[in-house]
Amino acid sequence: MARLTLQASRATAVTLEGRELAYFGGCGYLGLAHHPRVVEALTVGLARYGVSSGAARETTGNAAPHEQLELELARRLDVGASLLLPEGYTANFAAAQVLAGDHDLALIDEHSHASLFDAASAARLDVRSFPHGDLSSLRTLCSAARGRRIVIASDTVFPSLGHIAPLRELAFCAEDAQAALWLDDCHGLGVIGAHGLGALEHANLKGGRVVLTATLSKALGCYGGFLAADSAWIERARATAQAYLGTTPIPPALAAAACVALELAFDQVELIGRLRANTALVRAGFERLELPVPDDDLPVFAFALESRARMDAVFADLCARGILAPLIRYPGGPAQGNFRIVVSAAHSLEELEHLLDALRSSLRGNP
Ligand SMILES: Cc1ncc(COP(=O)(O)O)c(C=O)c1O
């Protein structure tokens, strides 16, 4: 599939081949990547710290914004501590490296992100997958592994499948099996939970068993990853995780920008409220068009049509109408690809209505 090359982007529009198109892709659920206050914090930070941290945190690469961001993340998520990693992918490597210190078996939901499998294998955990969301298979696997030190792992939100993992039930399974629970909240942070604080808030999870990994690159509109867990566990990660010890952290300026993004996302209900209102509007529009909608209230609308040829025709027609509705192939998704239409808090009512009108015309015009 041809790779798209963007020449510029705004919160809800991109420039592609010299044309500006309304944008309904990516994972910027709160529209923060272009927020003037986030951009300003980055600019001020660049002037103060330069572009790169230039060294690992435990040597000379640590700066005040890194520590401030970790404190802010821990405070808002109501966990003991957090630790920044260069990305969500590396955060999963760090999590697995620490977990492998006192566990030997990882049971991972089969549809979890590749980084969980890669990380667990690289940390030499014995890796088995369990059928997606199938708690009874998970319990059977846990019983068969009695005596072993188990980690249960899953993404918290499966946006392309349209649902949230059964988080409380996973926590009960982990409790019963005396297992650690490793949750990847990359798509949950800024989206689920009463205040958008992610999986921990959504399922009211607390306590020493849970290790959370997440990204700053999606809803928060910045870049980087982090671990969140109890303080003693994060101290161990700081002391032992090679993915932390041997990597350059995100630029301090980016950490400063992420602190502002956290404030915008969570100090007021406005952005989360707008994301939810926009999601509800598009959901109602999809139902009218008889297109599939997610089971849970998620801002990602993923669907395939009967044939690749029809999807190509609808994609081209939408582009001609001024809309970029991504047609993607992603590991684990349908072989022929699928549309992945994403709503953000930054979309205006007019933009959402334009999307729904254009979709109606394109689907009718390309039967
Ligand atoms: C569920 C999940 N985990 C981890 C990652 C990796 O995060 P990052 O892009 O910050 O490396 C992604 C990114 O797409 C993801 O969707």
Ligand as a Chemical Component Dictionary entry (heavy atoms), coordinates in Angstrom:
data_LIG
# 
_chem_comp.id                   LIG 
_chem_comp.type                 NON-POLYMER 
_chem_comp.pdbx_formal_charge   0 
_chem_comp.three_letter_code    LIG 
# 
loop_
_chem_comp_atom.comp_id 
_chem_comp_atom.atom_id 
_chem_comp_atom.alt_atom_id 
_chem_comp_atom.type_symbol 
_chem_comp_atom.charge 
_chem_comp_atom.model_Cartn_x 
_chem_comp_atom.model_Cartn_y 
_chem_comp_atom.model_Cartn_z 
_chem_comp_atom.pdbx_ordinal 
LIG C1 C1 C 0 -1.364 -0.545 22.225 1  
LIG C2 C2 C 0 -0.066 0.106  21.879 2  
LIG N1 N1 N 0 1.003  -0.128 22.652 3  
LIG C3 C3 C 0 2.202  0.444  22.385 4  
LIG C4 C4 C 0 2.360  1.288  21.309 5  
LIG C5 C5 C 0 3.700  1.918  21.075 6  
LIG O1 O1 O 0 3.658  3.238  21.538 7  
LIG P1 P1 P 0 4.691  4.305  20.951 8  
LIG O2 O2 O 0 4.198  4.677  19.593 9  
LIG O3 O3 O 0 4.692  5.431  21.924 10 
LIG O4 O4 O 0 5.999  3.588  20.873 11 
LIG C6 C6 C 0 1.288  1.551  20.474 12 
LIG C7 C7 C 0 1.483  2.464  19.313 13 
LIG O5 O5 O 0 0.890  2.421  18.316 14 
LIG C8 C8 C 0 0.037  0.948  20.759 15 
LIG O6 O6 O 0 -1.023 1.171  19.979 16 
# 
loop_
_chem_comp_bond.comp_id 
_chem_comp_bond.atom_id_1 
_chem_comp_bond.atom_id_2 
_chem_comp_bond.value_order 
_chem_comp_bond.pdbx_ordinal 
LIG C1 C2 SING 1  
LIG C2 N1 SING 2  
LIG C2 C8 DOUB 3  
LIG N1 C3 DOUB 4  
LIG C3 C4 SING 5  
LIG C4 C5 SING 6  
LIG C4 C6 DOUB 7  
LIG C5 O1 SING 8  
LIG O1 P1 SING 9  
LIG P1 O2 DOUB 10 
LIG P1 O3 SING 11 
LIG P1 O4 SING 12 
LIG C6 C7 SING 13 
LIG C6 C8 SING 14 
LIG C7 O5 DOUB 15 
LIG C8 O6 SING 16 
# 
